[in-house]
Every structure is written in C-alpha cells, then in structure tokens.
C-alpha cells in the first residue's frame, strides 16, 4: 500500500516518456519523407495524400491494425531512397533513357538501406522495397508476382499511381479523373492487384473530391489524426 503512490507516479512518468518517444518517431518519419519530397521538386502534399488514400483503401479491404501501421510508415517513406539519386536523373524534365532509368530504379535499394537503420521504421520496408513491383511480376527490383508482394505494397502501388496522375507536377498538368480511372482499370491484373483495385475504384471518386478541397495544412492535420488513431492509442507501437 505504501508503494502504490510511487508506482502510480512511475507509471504516469513512463506514459509521458512513451508518448514523447512516439511523437519523436512520427516527426522523424515525417521529416524524412518531406525532405525527399522537397528535393524531388514535389510538395509535402503528395506524401500526405498518398498516406490518406492508402489508409482509406486499407480500411476498406479490412487490413489489420499492425499492417496499417506499417503501411503508414511506408507511405511516408516510399521514396526516401531518391535522396541518393543524382540531380541530373532525379530532376530531368523529360523521359529517362535506359541507363538513367536503371539509375532511378536504384532509389528502392537506397531506401531500403536508409530505413533498415532505424528499428522503429523497419516495418516500412514492405512498402519501400516493393512499391514498384507489379502484380504480373514485371516490376522491380525483385519481379515479385501476385500475392508474394506484401499487401501494403499492393495497396500503395495503386494510390501512388492515382495521386501521380491526378496531381500537377512541374513538368505536367493533372489528368482528368475519368481518364485516371481508365488508366488504373487498364492495369488490372498486370500492374495492380485486381481485388484491391476494384475496392479502390469504388471509393476513389468521392475521396478525390474530398482531398482536392484540402490545403496542405488540412492534409497534414488529417494525417496527424490517422497517426493518433493508429499509433497513439496503441502503446506497443512505441516499442514495435
């Protein structure tokens, strides 16, 4: 009984320290992702949007909480390896030639090397390593086919292409939504997991309209709410 108040104080202090550690880990993830987005002549908004798209699709297909946590990390860090790609390739406005494309593909291995150095981020590897794999096995770097590709990476492949096509970039304008939907449908069973693609096409139009109205600050707030839901409510997320 005499020790009970001490135990309560220690437990409270541990909870505060755990929350601070989680916040630091989440901030590190966001800073890494946004730093690469800035270098890639992109905006932070891309990372926020693809994270929201990916989580909404993951929820729609019933992915487990732990897998969604990994997906969130991978979504933010999917292109972190581009920090190792030289500027004349990364920032080239036109189409890459064969040699340049081979160099660009190296961003996956660079990303794996970066992410595996932080214990808390290692489960992001599923997306970082496999988001350029294709359902028919024609992707890179390992030519994985079908369900050998981690579920998070199959989800992310869909939303990454969707956001790239619907967004304006320094070298292109946005593609109309109807045309993007057609492009995605053409990749059914080749580039994309058919079942997951069908689920995304169900929610994509409404979700696109919703996020189109968000400022970058609102997108960031939406992602912070997602992090609160999937990490802060789960103490084990700090140590995982």
C-alpha positions, 0 to 999 in steps of 0.5 A: 500500500505504501508503494502504490503512490510511487508506482502510480507516479512511475507509471504516469512518468513512463506514459509521458516518456512513451508518448514523447518517444512516439511523437519523436518517431512520427516527426522523424518519419515525417521529416524524412519523407518531406525532405525527399519530397522537397528535393524531388521538386514535389510538395509535402502534399503528395506524401500526405495524400498518398498516406490518406488514400492508402489508409482509406483503401486499407480500411476498406479491404479490412487490413489489420491494425499492425499492417496499417501501421506499417503501411503508414510508415511506408507511405511516408517513406516510399521514396526516401531512397531518391535522396541518393539519386543524382540531380541530373536523373532525379530532376530531368524534365523529360523521359529517362533513357535506359541507363538513367532509368536503371539509375532511378530504379536504384532509389528502392535499394537506397531506401531500403538501406536508409530505413533498415537503420532505424528499428522503429521504421523497419516495418516500412520496408514492405512498402519501400522495397516493393512499391514498384513491383507489379502484380504480373511480376514485371516490376522491380527490383525483385519481379515479385508476382501476385500475392508474394508482394506484401499487401501494403505494397499492393495497396500503395502501388495503386494510390501512388499511381492515382495521386501521380496522375491526378496531381500537377507536377512541374513538368505536367498538368493533372489528368482528368479523373475519368481518364485516371480511372481508365488508366488504373482499370487498364492495369488490372491484373498486370500492374495492380492487384485486381481485388484491391483495385476494384475496392479502390475504384469504388471509393476513389471518386468521392475521396478525390473530391474530398482531398482536392478541397484540402490545403496542405495544412488540412492534409497534414492535420488529417494525417496527424489524426490517422497517426493518433488513431493508429499509433497513439492509442496503441502503446506497443507501437512505441516499442514495435 
